[in-house]
């Protein structure tokens, strides 16, 4: 007996999504550093935080509860509300 | 990548950092999502590196990261 599986979510070609506009510069911006909670990522982000701060931006740190799934919607909402850009690290 | 994709959809420019082991997977995922997020790769492995090595990795890519966030 043949089984046919229909996937209602399947796309032959996904819709192409454009990137958001880039920042005009770094000075005065608020940059989110999102830690995915893998080991050693915090040390990496600590250094990024120091450098980015030296260059005139404000850094806000955020941490995902787990790297095994996307960040919770509330966390993403807070980052989008409070910051001008985001760097997420560090997957290995 | 899902997080950066979702945040970029809100208008927030983003970039993610992953080890080189993720180069192919990131390309595949970008094609599947229909979104090509800015990304920077660092040498693998990560977890057995010293604090100094991790700081050196950050120093090596910070300019690239910031260039990918900024228009100029």
Backbone of each chain as nested JSON, in Angstrom:
{
  "chains": [
    {"id": "A", "residues": [
      {"number": 1, "name": "UNK", "atoms": {"N": [0.852, -1.18, 0.0], "CA": [0.0, 0.0, 0.0], "C": [0.893, 1.237, 0.0]}},
      {"number": 2, "name": "UNK", "atoms": {"N": [0.605, 2.177, -0.844], "CA": [1.38, 3.406, -0.933], "C": [0.769, 4.462, -0.035]}},
      {"number": 3, "name": "UNK", "atoms": {"N": [1.617, 5.151, 0.68], "CA": [1.164, 6.246, 1.525], "C": [1.653, 7.557, 0.927]}},
      {"number": 4, "name": "UNK", "atoms": {"N": [0.766, 8.485, 0.794], "CA": [1.142, 9.81, 0.305], "C": [1.084, 10.773, 1.46]}},
      {"number": 5, "name": "UNK", "atoms": {"N": [2.173, 11.487, 1.665], "CA": [2.244, 12.461, 2.755], "C": [2.164, 13.852, 2.15]}},
      {"number": 6, "name": "UNK", "atoms": {"N": [1.2, 14.611, 2.608], "CA": [1.071, 15.996, 2.147], "C": [1.521, 16.938, 3.256]}},
      {"number": 7, "name": "UNK", "atoms": {"N": [2.425, 17.813, 2.939], "CA": [2.922, 18.772, 3.931], "C": [2.325, 20.134, 3.633]}},
      {"number": 8, "name": "UNK", "atoms": {"N": [1.367, 20.592, 4.456], "CA": [0.747, 21.894, 4.177], "C": [1.698, 23.07, 4.388]}},
      {"number": 9, "name": "UNK", "atoms": {"N": [2.823, 22.803, 5.064], "CA": [3.771, 23.895, 5.318], "C": [4.879, 23.925, 4.271]}},
      {"number": 10, "name": "UNK", "atoms": {"N": [4.891, 22.933, 3.4], "CA": [5.989, 22.847, 2.45], "C": [5.945, 23.971, 1.425]}},
      {"number": 11, "name": "UNK", "atoms": {"N": [7.077, 24.509, 1.116], "CA": [7.187, 25.533, 0.082], "C": [8.166, 25.034, -0.962]}},
      {"number": 12, "name": "UNK", "atoms": {"N": [7.825, 25.191, -2.205], "CA": [8.793, 24.834, -3.242], "C": [9.921, 25.849, -3.242]}},
      {"number": 13, "name": "UNK", "atoms": {"N": [9.546, 27.09, -3.092], "CA": [10.53, 28.173, -2.981], "C": [10.064, 29.113, -1.885]}},
      {"number": 14, "name": "UNK", "atoms": {"N": [10.838, 29.268, -0.825], "CA": [10.396, 30.177, 0.234], "C": [10.387, 31.619, -0.261]}},
      {"number": 15, "name": "UNK", "atoms": {"N": [9.543, 32.417, 0.356], "CA": [9.523, 33.841, 0.053], "C": [10.86, 34.431, 0.47]}},
      {"number": 16, "name": "UNK", "atoms": {"N": [11.444, 35.218, -0.401], "CA": [12.723, 35.86, -0.074], "C": [12.464, 37.065, 0.813]}},
      {"number": 17, "name": "UNK", "atoms": {"N": [13.146, 37.098, 1.936], "CA": [12.966, 38.196, 2.876], "C": [14.192, 39.098, 2.83]}},
      {"number": 18, "name": "UNK", "atoms": {"N": [13.977, 40.407, 2.709], "CA": [15.128, 41.309, 2.673], "C": [15.682, 41.545, 4.08]}},
      {"number": 19, "name": "UNK", "atoms": {"N": [16.928, 41.952, 4.113], "CA": [17.528, 42.324, 5.393], "C": [16.976, 43.666, 5.85]}},
      {"number": 20, "name": "UNK", "atoms": {"N": [17.002, 43.87, 7.165], "CA": [16.634, 45.166, 7.728], "C": [17.704, 46.191, 7.354]}},
      {"number": 21, "name": "UNK", "atoms": {"N": [17.316, 47.465, 7.385], "CA": [18.285, 48.524, 7.101], "C": [19.403, 48.467, 8.139]}},
      {"number": 22, "name": "UNK", "atoms": {"N": [20.598, 48.725, 7.676], "CA": [21.759, 48.752, 8.593], "C": [21.789, 50.084, 9.348]}},
      {"number": 23, "name": "UNK", "atoms": {"N": [22.523, 50.073, 10.442], "CA": [22.681, 51.291, 11.235], "C": [23.49, 52.333, 10.45]}},
      {"number": 24, "name": "UNK", "atoms": {"N": [23.215, 53.607, 10.657], "CA": [24.015, 54.644, 9.975], "C": [25.439, 54.729, 10.508]}},
      {"number": 25, "name": "UNK", "atoms": {"N": [25.624, 54.27, 11.726], "CA": [26.936, 54.273, 12.359], "C": [26.789, 53.617, 13.712]}},
      {"number": 26, "name": "UNK", "atoms": {"N": [27.878, 53.55, 14.446], "CA": [27.846, 52.851, 15.725], "C": [27.614, 53.793, 16.91]}},
      {"number": 27, "name": "UNK", "atoms": {"N": [28.103, 55.011, 16.797], "CA": [28.044, 55.94, 17.927], "C": [26.603, 56.176, 18.369]}},
      {"number": 28, "name": "UNK", "atoms": {"N": [26.37, 56.068, 19.659], "CA": [25.061, 56.34, 20.221], "C": [24.043, 55.219, 20.096]}},
      {"number": 29, "name": "UNK", "atoms": {"N": [24.419, 54.147, 19.443], "CA": [23.48, 53.049, 19.249], "C": [23.442, 52.125, 20.462]}},
      {"number": 30, "name": "UNK", "atoms": {"N": [22.382, 51.373, 20.587], "CA": [22.257, 50.358, 21.635], "C": [22.326, 48.997, 20.951]}},
      {"number": 31, "name": "UNK", "atoms": {"N": [23.363, 48.252, 21.282], "CA": [23.612, 46.964, 20.639], "C": [23.295, 45.843, 21.623]}},
      {"number": 32, "name": "UNK", "atoms": {"N": [22.407, 44.954, 21.229], "CA": [22.109, 43.773, 22.035], "C": [23.153, 42.71, 21.751]}},
      {"number": 33, "name": "UNK", "atoms": {"N": [23.665, 42.109, 22.795], "CA": [24.515, 40.92, 22.662], "C": [23.705, 39.764, 23.232]}},
      {"number": 34, "name": "UNK", "atoms": {"N": [23.307, 38.863, 22.352], "CA": [22.447, 37.755, 22.733], "C": [23.284, 36.494, 22.853]}},
      {"number": 35, "name": "UNK", "atoms": {"N": [23.381, 35.995, 24.046], "CA": [24.158, 34.799, 24.356], "C": [23.256, 33.582, 24.196]}},
      {"number": 36, "name": "UNK", "atoms": {"N": [23.679, 32.648, 23.347], "CA": [22.846, 31.464, 23.13], "C": [23.044, 30.407, 24.21]}},
      {"number": 37, "name": "UNK", "atoms": {"N": [23.919, 30.687, 25.163], "CA": [24.14, 29.816, 26.331], "C": [24.996, 28.596, 26.043]}},
      {"number": 38, "name": "UNK", "atoms": {"N": [25.83, 28.638, 25.048], "CA": [26.815, 27.561, 24.868], "C": [28.087, 27.952, 25.617]}},
      {"number": 39, "name": "UNK", "atoms": {"N": [28.832, 26.959, 26.077], "CA": [30.042, 27.272, 26.856], "C": [31.024, 28.166, 26.106]}},
      {"number": 40, "name": "UNK", "atoms": {"N": [31.617, 29.082, 26.848], "CA": [32.67, 29.989, 26.373], "C": [32.123, 31.187, 25.609]}},
      {"number": 41, "name": "UNK", "atoms": {"N": [30.882, 31.13, 25.231], "CA": [30.292, 32.251, 24.504], "C": [30.273, 33.527, 25.331]}},
      {"number": 42, "name": "UNK", "atoms": {"N": [30.133, 33.366, 26.638], "CA": [30.08, 34.548, 27.493], "C": [31.413, 35.306, 27.485]}},
      {"number": 43, "name": "UNK", "atoms": {"N": [32.508, 34.587, 27.435], "CA": [33.828, 35.229, 27.398], "C": [33.994, 36.011, 26.088]}},
      {"number": 44, "name": "UNK", "atoms": {"N": [33.567, 35.391, 25.027], "CA": [33.585, 36.035, 23.701], "C": [32.757, 37.307, 23.726]}},
      {"number": 45, "name": "UNK", "atoms": {"N": [31.552, 37.216, 24.27], "CA": [30.662, 38.377, 24.312], "C": [31.159, 39.437, 25.285]}},
      {"number": 46, "name": "UNK", "atoms": {"N": [31.802, 39.032, 26.361], "CA": [32.394, 40.013, 27.279], "C": [33.386, 40.893, 26.529]}},
      {"number": 47, "name": "UNK", "atoms": {"N": [34.203, 40.28, 25.689], "CA": [35.213, 41.04, 24.948], "C": [34.543, 41.93, 23.905]}},
      {"number": 48, "name": "UNK", "atoms": {"N": [33.55, 41.387, 23.194], "CA": [32.811, 42.216, 22.231], "C": [32.184, 43.413, 22.941]}},
      {"number": 49, "name": "UNK", "atoms": {"N": [31.61, 43.182, 24.094], "CA": [30.98, 44.249, 24.861], "C": [31.978, 45.367, 25.161]}},
      {"number": 50, "name": "UNK", "atoms": {"N": [33.16, 44.978, 25.596], "CA": [34.179, 45.976, 25.934], "C": [34.565, 46.805, 24.705]}},
      {"number": 51, "name": "UNK", "atoms": {"N": [34.795, 46.134, 23.595], "CA": [35.221, 46.837, 22.384], "C": [34.113, 47.742, 21.852]}},
      {"number": 52, "name": "UNK", "atoms": {"N": [32.905, 47.222, 21.812], "CA": [31.789, 48.003, 21.28], "C": [31.527, 49.228, 22.154]}},
      {"number": 53, "name": "UNK", "atoms": {"N": [31.641, 49.064, 23.449], "CA": [31.473, 50.19, 24.367], "C": [32.561, 51.236, 24.143]}},
      {"number": 54, "name": "UNK", "atoms": {"N": [33.794, 50.793, 23.98], "CA": [34.908, 51.716, 23.69], "C": [34.644, 52.529, 22.433]}},
      {"number": 55, "name": "UNK", "atoms": {"N": [33.914, 51.941, 21.503], "CA": [33.676, 52.605, 20.219], "C": [32.419, 53.478, 20.232]}},
      {"number": 56, "name": "UNK", "atoms": {"N": [31.82, 53.655, 21.413], "CA": [30.765, 54.659, 21.514], "C": [29.333, 54.175, 21.509]}},
      {"number": 57, "name": "UNK", "atoms": {"N": [29.138, 52.87, 21.52], "CA": [27.772, 52.348, 21.592], "C": [27.495, 51.855, 23.004]}},
      {"number": 58, "name": "UNK", "atoms": {"N": [26.234, 51.666, 23.28], "CA": [25.808, 51.07, 24.55], "C": [25.502, 49.614, 24.286]}},
      {"number": 59, "name": "UNK", "atoms": {"N": [25.903, 48.753, 25.208], "CA": [25.653, 47.323, 25.055], "C": [24.64, 46.866, 26.088]}},
      {"number": 60, "name": "UNK", "atoms": {"N": [23.713, 46.051, 25.653], "CA": [22.791, 45.37, 26.578], "C": [22.951, 43.872, 26.358]}},
      {"number": 61, "name": "UNK", "atoms": {"N": [23.057, 43.146, 27.442], "CA": [23.281, 41.712, 27.378], "C": [21.979, 40.949, 27.612]}},
      {"number": 62, "name": "UNK", "atoms": {"N": [21.819, 39.912, 26.827], "CA": [20.652, 39.045, 26.953], "C": [21.132, 37.604, 26.825]}},
      {"number": 63, "name": "UNK", "atoms": {"N": [20.386, 36.706, 27.444], "CA": [20.758, 35.289, 27.388], "C": [19.535, 34.437, 27.11]}},
      {"number": 64, "name": "UNK", "atoms": {"N": [19.688, 33.548, 26.127], "CA": [18.613, 32.589, 25.858], "C": [18.625, 31.533, 26.957]}},
      {"number": 65, "name": "UNK", "atoms": {"N": [17.461, 30.995, 27.304], "CA": [17.446, 29.926, 28.308], "C": [18.114, 28.654, 27.81]}},
      {"number": 66, "name": "UNK", "atoms": {"N": [18.101, 28.431, 26.492], "CA": [18.725, 27.249, 25.918], "C": [19.078, 27.533, 24.465]}},
      {"number": 67, "name": "UNK", "atoms": {"N": [20.154, 26.874, 24.001], "CA": [20.522, 27.041, 22.59], "C": [19.764, 26.059, 21.7]}},
      {"number": 68, "name": "UNK", "atoms": {"N": [18.984, 25.181, 22.321], "CA": [18.322, 24.131, 21.552], "C": [17.056, 24.6, 20.843]}},
      {"number": 69, "name": "UNK", "atoms": {"N": [16.596, 25.806, 21.154], "CA": [15.423, 26.317, 20.452], "C": [15.528, 27.837, 20.309]}},
      {"number": 70, "name": "UNK", "atoms": {"N": [14.674, 28.403, 19.465], "CA": [14.707, 29.851, 19.296], "C": [14.452, 30.583, 20.617]}},
      {"number": 71, "name": "UNK", "atoms": {"N": [14.91, 31.814, 20.662], "CA": [14.698, 32.626, 21.862], "C": [13.197, 32.801, 22.102]}},
      {"number": 72, "name": "UNK", "atoms": {"N": [12.804, 32.865, 23.374], "CA": [11.384, 33.105, 23.665], "C": [10.906, 34.411, 23.047]}},
      {"number": 73, "name": "UNK", "atoms": {"N": [9.647, 34.43, 22.688], "CA": [9.088, 35.61, 22.035], "C": [9.237, 36.857, 22.893]}},
      {"number": 74, "name": "UNK", "atoms": {"N": [9.06, 36.725, 24.194], "CA": [9.201, 37.888, 25.086], "C": [10.617, 38.455, 25.043]}},
      {"number": 75, "name": "UNK", "atoms": {"N": [11.581, 37.584, 24.969], "CA": [12.979, 38.032, 24.911], "C": [13.24, 38.76, 23.602]}},
      {"number": 76, "name": "UNK", "atoms": {"N": [12.762, 38.183, 22.512], "CA": [12.951, 38.847, 21.207], "C": [12.254, 40.204, 21.2]}},
      {"number": 77, "name": "UNK", "atoms": {"N": [11.078, 40.232, 21.779], "CA": [10.319, 41.489, 21.828], "C": [11.073, 42.545, 22.626]}},
      {"number": 78, "name": "UNK", "atoms": {"N": [11.658, 42.136, 23.739], "CA": [12.405, 43.082, 24.577], "C": [13.627, 43.615, 23.833]}},
      {"number": 79, "name": "UNK", "atoms": {"N": [14.332, 42.718, 23.153], "CA": [15.509, 43.142, 22.39], "C": [15.102, 44.134, 21.29]}},
      {"number": 80, "name": "UNK", "atoms": {"N": [14.041, 43.801, 20.569], "CA": [13.594, 44.674, 19.478], "C": [13.154, 46.038, 20.008]}},
      {"number": 81, "name": "UNK", "atoms": {"N": [12.598, 46.034, 21.198], "CA": [12.095, 47.281, 21.795], "C": [13.221, 48.14, 22.346]}},
      {"number": 82, "name": "UNK", "atoms": {"N": [14.215, 47.505, 22.934], "CA": [15.235, 48.236, 23.682], "C": [16.51, 48.55, 22.901]}},
      {"number": 83, "name": "UNK", "atoms": {"N": [16.695, 47.889, 21.769], "CA": [17.992, 47.982, 21.098], "C": [17.863, 48.387, 19.63]}},
      {"number": 84, "name": "UNK", "atoms": {"N": [18.985, 48.789, 19.065], "CA": [19.026, 49.198, 17.659], "C": [19.601, 48.123, 16.741]}},
      {"number": 85, "name": "UNK", "atoms": {"N": [20.263, 47.138, 17.324], "CA": [20.885, 46.06, 16.539], "C": [21.225, 44.919, 17.486]}},
      {"number": 86, "name": "UNK", "atoms": {"N": [21.512, 43.756, 16.912], "CA": [21.793, 42.584, 17.744], "C": [22.923, 41.752, 17.152]}},
      {"number": 87, "name": "UNK", "atoms": {"N": [23.774, 41.276, 18.038], "CA": [24.78, 40.283, 17.692], "C": [24.483, 39.057, 18.525]}},
      {"number": 88, "name": "UNK", "atoms": {"N": [24.351, 37.9, 17.89], "CA": [24.047, 36.655, 18.59], "C": [25.238, 35.706, 18.476]}},
      {"number": 89, "name": "UNK", "atoms": {"N": [25.63, 35.144, 19.616], "CA": [26.807, 34.261, 19.608], "C": [26.686, 33.24, 20.724]}},
      {"number": 90, "name": "UNK", "atoms": {"N": [27.369, 32.144, 20.788], "CA": [28.328, 31.714, 19.776], "C": [28.042, 30.235, 19.541]}},
      {"number": 91, "name": "UNK", "atoms": {"N": [27.572, 29.922, 18.342], "CA": [27.212, 28.535, 18.029], "C": [28.466, 27.737, 17.658]}},
      {"number": 92, "name": "UNK", "atoms": {"N": [28.594, 26.555, 18.233], "CA": [29.712, 25.685, 17.84], "C": [29.286, 24.232, 17.833]}}
    ]},
    {"id": "B", "residues": [
      {"number": 1, "name": "UNK", "atoms": {"N": [20.142, 31.182, 13.966], "CA": [19.732, 31.871, 12.753], "C": [18.258, 32.266, 12.834]}},
      {"number": 2, "name": "UNK", "atoms": {"N": [17.467, 31.416, 13.478], "CA": [16.048, 31.748, 13.598], "C": [15.844, 33.038, 14.37]}},
      {"number": 3, "name": "UNK", "atoms": {"N": [16.648, 33.255, 15.405], "CA": [16.51, 34.467, 16.2], "C": [16.856, 35.703, 15.376]}},
      {"number": 4, "name": "UNK", "atoms": {"N": [17.939, 35.661, 14.657], "CA": [18.332, 36.807, 13.836], "C": [17.286, 37.037, 12.747]}},
      {"number": 5, "name": "UNK", "atoms": {"N": [16.801, 35.97, 12.156], "CA": [15.757, 36.091, 11.13], "C": [14.527, 36.775, 11.705]}},
      {"number": 6, "name": "UNK", "atoms": {"N": [14.1, 36.351, 12.877], "CA": [12.902, 36.937, 13.503], "C": [13.15, 38.4, 13.873]}},
      {"number": 7, "name": "UNK", "atoms": {"N": [14.311, 38.699, 14.401], "CA": [14.61, 40.079, 14.812], "C": [14.773, 40.979, 13.599]}},
      {"number": 8, "name": "UNK", "atoms": {"N": [15.406, 40.487, 12.552], "CA": [15.518, 41.291, 11.332], "C": [14.126, 41.597, 10.77]}},
      {"number": 9, "name": "UNK", "atoms": {"N": [13.206, 40.679, 10.897], "CA": [11.846, 40.898, 10.403], "C": [11.148, 42.036, 11.143]}},
      {"number": 10, "name": "UNK", "atoms": {"N": [11.622, 42.355, 12.351], "CA": [11.055, 43.485, 13.101], "C": [11.732, 44.799, 12.723]}},
      {"number": 11, "name": "UNK", "atoms": {"N": [12.761, 44.709, 11.874], "CA": [13.496, 45.905, 11.478], "C": [14.811, 46.095, 12.194]}},
      {"number": 12, "name": "UNK", "atoms": {"N": [15.185, 45.131, 13.031], "CA": [16.424, 45.244, 13.795], "C": [17.564, 44.566, 13.029]}},
      {"number": 13, "name": "UNK", "atoms": {"N": [18.589, 45.309, 12.648], "CA": [19.711, 44.653, 11.964], "C": [20.426, 43.715, 12.923]}},
      {"number": 14, "name": "UNK", "atoms": {"N": [20.831, 42.57, 12.398], "CA": [21.485, 41.59, 13.249], "C": [22.563, 40.832, 12.508]}},
      {"number": 15, "name": "UNK", "atoms": {"N": [23.381, 40.143, 13.285], "CA": [24.412, 39.266, 12.743], "C": [24.648, 38.17, 13.766]}},
      {"number": 16, "name": "UNK", "atoms": {"N": [24.906, 36.958, 13.299], "CA": [25.222, 35.905, 14.253], "C": [26.626, 35.387, 14.024]}},
      {"number": 17, "name": "UNK", "atoms": {"N": [27.161, 34.82, 15.077], "CA": [28.511, 34.274, 15.074], "C": [28.418, 32.784, 15.35]}},
      {"number": 18, "name": "UNK", "atoms": {"N": [29.109, 32.012, 14.519], "CA": [29.139, 30.572, 14.707], "C": [30.526, 30.06, 14.358]}},
      {"number": 19, "name": "UNK", "atoms": {"N": [30.825, 28.857, 14.794], "CA": [32.122, 28.288, 14.42], "C": [32.037, 27.801, 12.971]}},
      {"number": 20, "name": "UNK", "atoms": {"N": [33.194, 27.595, 12.394], "CA": [33.287, 27.212, 10.984], "C": [32.538, 25.923, 10.664]}},
      {"number": 21, "name": "UNK", "atoms": {"N": [32.269, 25.13, 11.655], "CA": [31.517, 23.884, 11.439], "C": [30.111, 24.152, 10.909]}},
      {"number": 22, "name": "UNK", "atoms": {"N": [29.653, 25.382, 11.061], "CA": [28.288, 25.717, 10.687], "C": [28.17, 26.371, 9.315]}},
      {"number": 23, "name": "UNK", "atoms": {"N": [29.25, 26.494, 8.586], "CA": [29.189, 27.205, 7.305], "C": [28.155, 26.587, 6.369]}},
      {"number": 24, "name": "UNK", "atoms": {"N": [28.256, 25.291, 6.146], "CA": [27.338, 24.637, 5.208], "C": [25.917, 24.63, 5.745]}},
      {"number": 25, "name": "UNK", "atoms": {"N": [25.759, 24.33, 7.032], "CA": [24.42, 24.277, 7.619], "C": [23.745, 25.643, 7.571]}},
      {"number": 26, "name": "UNK", "atoms": {"N": [24.524, 26.689, 7.787], "CA": [23.961, 28.046, 7.743], "C": [23.466, 28.378, 6.335]}},
      {"number": 27, "name": "UNK", "atoms": {"N": [24.223, 27.982, 5.329], "CA": [23.803, 28.247, 3.947], "C": [22.516, 27.491, 3.63]}},
      {"number": 28, "name": "UNK", "atoms": {"N": [22.442, 26.259, 4.067], "CA": [21.253, 25.442, 3.828], "C": [20.043, 26.027, 4.539]}},
      {"number": 29, "name": "UNK", "atoms": {"N": [20.25, 26.416, 5.771], "CA": [19.149, 26.985, 6.555], "C": [18.696, 28.319, 5.969]}},
      {"number": 30, "name": "UNK", "atoms": {"N": [19.633, 29.135, 5.52], "CA": [19.281, 30.413, 4.912], "C": [18.397, 30.199, 3.685]}},
      {"number": 31, "name": "UNK", "atoms": {"N": [18.753, 29.217, 2.867], "CA": [17.949, 28.924, 1.673], "C": [16.555, 28.454, 2.071]}},
      {"number": 32, "name": "UNK", "atoms": {"N": [16.479, 27.634, 3.092], "CA": [15.176, 27.113, 3.53], "C": [14.296, 28.206, 4.117]}},
      {"number": 33, "name": "UNK", "atoms": {"N": [14.914, 29.15, 4.812], "CA": [14.157, 30.231, 5.45], "C": [13.822, 31.351, 4.475]}},
      {"number": 34, "name": "UNK", "atoms": {"N": [14.503, 31.387, 3.339], "CA": [14.313, 32.501, 2.415], "C": [14.911, 33.789, 2.958]}},
      {"number": 35, "name": "UNK", "atoms": {"N": [15.888, 33.661, 3.827], "CA": [16.527, 34.84, 4.412], "C": [18.005, 34.548, 4.592]}},
      {"number": 36, "name": "UNK", "atoms": {"N": [18.813, 35.484, 4.129], "CA": [20.261, 35.327, 4.175], "C": [20.831, 36.273, 5.239]}},
      {"number": 37, "name": "UNK", "atoms": {"N": [20.87, 35.842, 6.497], "CA": [21.32, 36.764, 7.54], "C": [22.821, 36.987, 7.486]}},
      {"number": 38, "name": "UNK", "atoms": {"N": [23.246, 38.165, 7.882], "CA": [24.689, 38.377, 8.027], "C": [25.244, 37.394, 9.046]}},
      {"number": 39, "name": "UNK", "atoms": {"N": [26.415, 36.862, 8.763], "CA": [26.993, 35.898, 9.665], "C": [28.511, 35.951, 9.576]}},
      {"number": 40, "name": "UNK", "atoms": {"N": [29.125, 35.653, 10.681], "CA": [30.584, 35.631, 10.781], "C": [30.968, 34.309, 11.417]}},
      {"number": 41, "name": "UNK", "atoms": {"N": [31.986, 33.69, 10.868], "CA": [32.428, 32.394, 11.385], "C": [33.797, 32.522, 12.033]}},
      {"number": 42, "name": "UNK", "atoms": {"N": [33.962, 31.79, 13.104], "CA": [35.244, 31.764, 13.814], "C": [35.769, 30.33, 13.777]}},
      {"number": 43, "name": "UNK", "atoms": {"N": [37.077, 30.176, 13.982], "CA": [37.656, 28.819, 13.94], "C": [37.052, 27.902, 14.997]}},
      {"number": 44, "name": "UNK", "atoms": {"N": [36.921, 26.659, 14.628], "CA": [36.415, 25.604, 15.506], "C": [37.615, 24.83, 16.047]}},
      {"number": 45, "name": "UNK", "atoms": {"N": [37.589, 24.285, 17.24], "CA": [36.496, 24.257, 18.204], "C": [36.495, 25.47, 19.121]}},
      {"number": 46, "name": "UNK", "atoms": {"N": [35.496, 25.521, 19.944], "CA": [35.3, 26.64, 20.858], "C": [35.455, 26.216, 22.318]}},
      {"number": 47, "name": "UNK", "atoms": {"N": [34.849, 25.109, 22.675], "CA": [34.62, 24.814, 24.08], "C": [35.875, 24.539, 24.899]}},
      {"number": 48, "name": "UNK", "atoms": {"N": [36.983, 24.205, 24.226], "CA": [38.191, 23.933, 25.002], "C": [39.188, 25.087, 24.945]}},
      {"number": 49, "name": "UNK", "atoms": {"N": [38.729, 26.223, 24.487], "CA": [39.624, 27.378, 24.388], "C": [39.739, 28.102, 25.725]}},
      {"number": 50, "name": "UNK", "atoms": {"N": [40.898, 28.707, 25.918], "CA": [41.127, 29.506, 27.12], "C": [40.415, 30.858, 26.979]}},
      {"number": 51, "name": "UNK", "atoms": {"N": [40.33, 31.56, 28.1], "CA": [39.725, 32.889, 28.069], "C": [40.493, 33.816, 27.114]}},
      {"number": 52, "name": "UNK", "atoms": {"N": [41.808, 33.759, 27.163], "CA": [42.608, 34.6, 26.264], "C": [42.33, 34.266, 24.794]}},
      {"number": 53, "name": "UNK", "atoms": {"N": [42.192, 32.988, 24.499], "CA": [41.894, 32.588, 23.113], "C": [40.52, 33.082, 22.686]}},
      {"number": 54, "name": "UNK", "atoms": {"N": [39.563, 33.026, 23.585], "CA": [38.222, 33.514, 23.262], "C": [38.229, 35.015, 23.022]}},
      {"number": 55, "name": "UNK", "atoms": {"N": [38.983, 35.729, 23.837], "CA": [39.093, 37.178, 23.629], "C": [39.782, 37.487, 22.302]}},
      {"number": 56, "name": "UNK", "atoms": {"N": [40.771, 36.692, 21.961], "CA": [41.45, 36.878, 20.681], "C": [40.497, 36.626, 19.504]}},
      {"number": 57, "name": "UNK", "atoms": {"N": [39.648, 35.62, 19.638], "CA": [38.648, 35.359, 18.587], "C": [37.727, 36.57, 18.427]}},
      {"number": 58, "name": "UNK", "atoms": {"N": [37.298, 37.114, 19.544], "CA": [36.418, 38.286, 19.499], "C": [37.126, 39.461, 18.826]}},
      {"number": 59, "name": "UNK", "atoms": {"N": [38.364, 39.692, 19.2], "CA": [39.126, 40.787, 18.595], "C": [39.291, 40.593, 17.098]}},
      {"number": 60, "name": "UNK", "atoms": {"N": [39.43, 39.34, 16.684], "CA": [39.651, 39.042, 15.266], "C": [38.422, 39.323, 14.408]}},
      {"number": 61, "name": "UNK", "atoms": {"N": [37.235, 39.267, 14.978], "CA": [36.007, 39.405, 14.175], "C": [35.17, 40.643, 14.486]}},
      {"number": 62, "name": "UNK", "atoms": {"N": [35.524, 41.403, 15.497], "CA": [34.664, 42.512, 15.911], "C": [34.462, 43.532, 14.784]}},
      {"number": 63, "name": "UNK", "atoms": {"N": [35.496, 43.835, 14.041], "CA": [35.334, 44.798, 12.949], "C": [34.379, 44.267, 11.888]}},
      {"number": 64, "name": "UNK", "atoms": {"N": [34.502, 43.006, 11.567], "CA": [33.62, 42.372, 10.585], "C": [32.173, 42.403, 11.076]}},
      {"number": 65, "name": "UNK", "atoms": {"N": [31.978, 42.089, 12.348], "CA": [30.635, 42.115, 12.914], "C": [30.019, 43.51, 12.811]}},
      {"number": 66, "name": "UNK", "atoms": {"N": [30.784, 44.504, 13.209], "CA": [30.247, 45.859, 13.213], "C": [30.01, 46.366, 11.787]}},
      {"number": 67, "name": "UNK", "atoms": {"N": [30.846, 45.962, 10.862], "CA": [30.613, 46.34, 9.461], "C": [29.318, 45.745, 8.952]}},
      {"number": 68, "name": "UNK", "atoms": {"N": [28.974, 44.587, 9.405], "CA": [27.739, 43.936, 8.953], "C": [26.499, 44.538, 9.612]}},
      {"number": 69, "name": "UNK", "atoms": {"N": [26.683, 45.258, 10.687], "CA": [25.552, 45.938, 11.323], "C": [25.347, 47.354, 10.778]}},
      {"number": 70, "name": "UNK", "atoms": {"N": [26.425, 47.952, 10.292], "CA": [26.379, 49.352, 9.891], "C": [26.399, 49.501, 8.375]}},
      {"number": 71, "name": "UNK", "atoms": {"N": [25.791, 50.578, 7.916], "CA": [25.73, 50.844, 6.485], "C": [27.083, 51.274, 5.93]}},
      {"number": 72, "name": "UNK", "atoms": {"N": [27.92, 51.838, 6.796], "CA": [29.218, 52.287, 6.302], "C": [30.33, 51.769, 7.172]}}
    ]}
  ]
}
